[in-house]
């Protein structure tokens, strides 16, 4: 999955960028109050994208 597609999915589900780290962006979901790191690669493995969505407590369809 392209990183841009994943970020679009996160935003569509109410997630917000928390801060930028050295090699990752930290995203959080205000409703579930959960956060996770999203790597800054052009491609994000589908299993990793599913884990990111699960960590944030959002739907994995995207």
C-alpha positions in Angstrom: 0.0 0.0 0.0 1.3 3.5 -0.8 2.0 5.6 2.3 -0.2 8.4 0.9 -3.1 6.0 0.6 -2.7 4.9 4.2 -2.5 8.5 5.5 -5.7 9.3 3.6 -7.4 6.3 5.2 -6.2 7.4 8.7 -7.5 10.9 8.2 -10.9 9.6 6.8 -11.3 7.7 10.0 -10.6 10.6 12.3 -6.9 10.1 13.1 -4.6 13.1 13.4 -0.9 13.6 13.1 0.5 13.9 16.6 4.2 14.7 15.8 7.1 13.9 13.5 9.9 11.7 14.8 13.2 11.0 13.2 12.1 8.1 11.0 8.4 7.8 11.8 5.3 10.0 12.0 3.2 9.5 15.2 -0.5 9.4 14.6 -3.3 9.2 17.1 -7.0 8.6 17.2 -8.7 11.1 19.6 -11.8 9.0 20.2 -10.0 5.8 21.2 -7.0 7.9 22.6 -4.6 5.4 21.0 -1.4 6.2 19.1 1.1 4.5 16.8 4.1 5.1 14.6 3.8 5.2 10.8 7.1 4.7 9.0 8.1 7.2 6.3 8.5 4.7 3.4 6.9 5.1 0.0 5.4 1.7 0.4 4.0 0.3 3.6 3.5 -3.5 3.8 -0.2 -4.5 4.0 0.3 -6.4 7.2 2.0 -3.3 8.8 -0.9 -1.1 7.5 -3.4 -3.5 9.2 -1.4 -3.4 12.4 -1.3 0.4 12.3 -5.1 0.5 11.9 -5.6 -2.1 14.7 -3.3 -0.1 17.0 -5.4 3.0 16.4 -8.7 1.1 16.8 -10.0 1.8 13.4 -11.4 -0.2 10.5 -8.7 -1.9 8.4 -10.5 -1.5 5.0 -8.5 0.9 3.0 
